[in-house]
């Protein structure tokens, strides 16, 4: 009898995990995924600022367009990585990605909009455009504009061994 109770409890626990899986589909985020989220956040922040600025008569669309054209491949690679972060093999993963991307943009819709802020966003977009697809330079611009986005599941802990491995790889590349 005890074996059956344990088996039933294990089955219920497994079922609960399956139901919760879409909400936690992202798991923890490795450095590459976190960087992709930061780039997506930069794109969302600049896109929404472009729309807000246009609404007050400050046209920064050319600067935003330069950013997108100059970094199209890097932006696409980041979005592909984000989609894989949320992938569950079904529509739930796609919905989780869409919700994440939408939430990034929505958080900036109510920000204040002034000519001065619009000039600052135009300058940030041009700085990002001059990155020419270099992720490190794009992330520098993103960090200048504000904190990174919240990551569902948080960022994965980094082990000492992983840090040492990365340091050795960096030295070997030089």
C-alpha positions in Angstrom: 0.0 0.0 0.0 2.8 2.4 0.9 4.4 1.7 -2.5 1.2 2.6 -4.3 0.9 5.9 -2.3 4.5 6.8 -3.1 3.9 5.9 -6.8 0.8 8.0 -6.9 2.5 11.0 -5.2 5.4 10.7 -7.7 2.9 10.6 -10.6 1.1 13.7 -9.2 4.5 15.5 -8.8 5.4 14.6 -12.4 2.1 15.9 -13.7 2.4 19.1 -11.8 5.9 19.6 -13.3 4.4 19.1 -16.8 1.7 21.6 -16.2 4.1 24.1 -14.8 6.7 23.5 -17.6 5.4 26.2 -20.0 5.6 28.9 -17.3 9.1 27.8 -16.5 10.1 26.9 -20.1 12.9 29.3 -20.1 14.8 27.6 -17.2 17.8 29.5 -16.1 19.6 31.7 -18.6 23.2 31.2 -19.7 25.3 34.2 -20.5 24.5 33.9 -24.3 20.8 33.9 -23.7 21.1 36.8 -21.2 23.0 38.8 -23.8 20.4 38.0 -26.4 17.7 39.3 -24.1 19.7 42.5 -23.5 19.9 43.1 -27.2 16.2 42.4 -27.7 15.5 44.8 -24.9 17.7 47.4 -26.6 15.8 47.0 -29.8 12.5 47.2 -28.0 13.5 50.3 -26.1 14.7 52.1 -29.2 11.6 51.0 -31.2 9.2 52.3 -28.6 11.2 55.5 -28.1 11.0 56.0 -31.9 7.2 55.7 -31.8 6.9 57.9 -28.7 9.2 60.6 -30.2 7.2 60.6 -33.5 4.1 61.2 -31.4 5.5 64.5 -30.1 7.0 65.5 -33.5 10.6 64.5 -32.9 11.5 62.1 -35.8 14.3 59.8 -34.8 13.2 57.0 -37.2 16.3 57.4 -39.4 18.5 56.7 -36.4 16.5 53.7 -35.4 16.5 52.4 -39.1 20.3 52.8 -39.2 20.6 50.7 -36.0 18.4 47.9 -37.4 20.1 47.8 -40.8 23.6 47.9 -39.3 22.8 45.1 -36.9 20.2 43.0 -38.7 22.2 39.7 -38.6 23.1 40.1 -34.9 19.5 41.0 -34.0 18.2 38.0 -35.9 20.7 35.7 -34.2 19.7 37.0 -30.8 16.0 36.5 -31.5 16.7 33.0 -32.7 18.6 32.3 -29.5 15.7 33.8 -27.5 13.2 31.6 -29.3 15.3 28.5 -28.5 15.5 29.6 -24.8 11.7 29.4 -24.7 11.3 26.4 -26.9 9.1 23.6 -25.5 8.4 21.8 -28.8 4.8 23.2 -28.9 2.8 26.4 -29.0 3.4 27.1 -25.3 7.1 27.9 -26.0 6.1 30.3 -28.8 3.6 32.0 -26.6 6.2 32.4 -23.8 8.6 34.0 -26.3 5.9 36.3 -27.7 4.9 37.3 -24.1 8.5 38.0 -23.2 9.1 40.1 -26.3 5.8 42.0 -25.9 6.5 42.7 -22.2 9.8 44.2 -23.1 8.2 46.7 -25.4 5.2 47.4 -23.2 7.3 48.4 -20.2 8.6 51.4 -22.2 5.3 52.7 -23.6 4.5 54.9 -20.7 7.9 56.4 -20.2 8.2 60.2 -20.4 8.9 61.7 -23.8 10.6 65.0 -24.4 12.7 66.5 -27.2 15.8 66.1 -25.0 15.1 62.4 -24.4 14.4 61.9 -28.1 17.8 63.3 -28.9 19.4 61.0 -26.4 17.6 58.0 -27.9 18.7 59.1 -31.4 22.3 59.3 -30.2 22.0 55.8 -28.6 20.6 54.4 -31.8 23.4 55.9 -33.9 26.0 54.6 -31.3 24.3 51.2 -31.7 24.4 51.5 -35.5 28.1 52.2 -35.4 28.5 48.8 -33.5 28.1 47.2 -36.9 26.9 43.9 -35.4 29.5 43.7 -32.6 27.5 42.3 -29.7 29.9 43.7 -27.0 29.5 47.2 -28.3 25.7 46.8 -28.6 25.5 45.6 -25.0 27.5 48.6 -23.9 24.9 50.9 -25.4 22.1 48.8 -23.8 23.7 49.1 -20.4 24.0 52.8 -20.8 20.2 53.1 -21.3 19.2 51.1 -18.2 19.2 47.9 -16.3 18.9 44.6 -18.2 15.5 42.9 -18.5 14.2 40.5 -15.9 14.8 36.9 -17.0 12.2 34.3 -16.2 14.0 31.7 -14.3 17.0 34.0 -13.6 20.5 33.8 -14.9 22.3 30.5 -14.4 25.0 30.4 -11.7 28.5 30.5 -13.1 30.9 27.9 -11.6 34.5 28.6 -10.9 35.4 25.9 -13.4 33.4 27.6 -16.1 35.0 31.0 -15.4 38.5 29.5 -15.6 37.6 27.7 -18.8 36.4 31.0 -20.3 39.5 32.7 -19.2 41.7 30.1 -20.8 39.7 30.2 -24.0 40.1 34.0 -24.1 43.9 33.8 -23.6 44.1 31.1 -26.2 42.3 33.2 -28.8 44.9 36.0 -28.4 
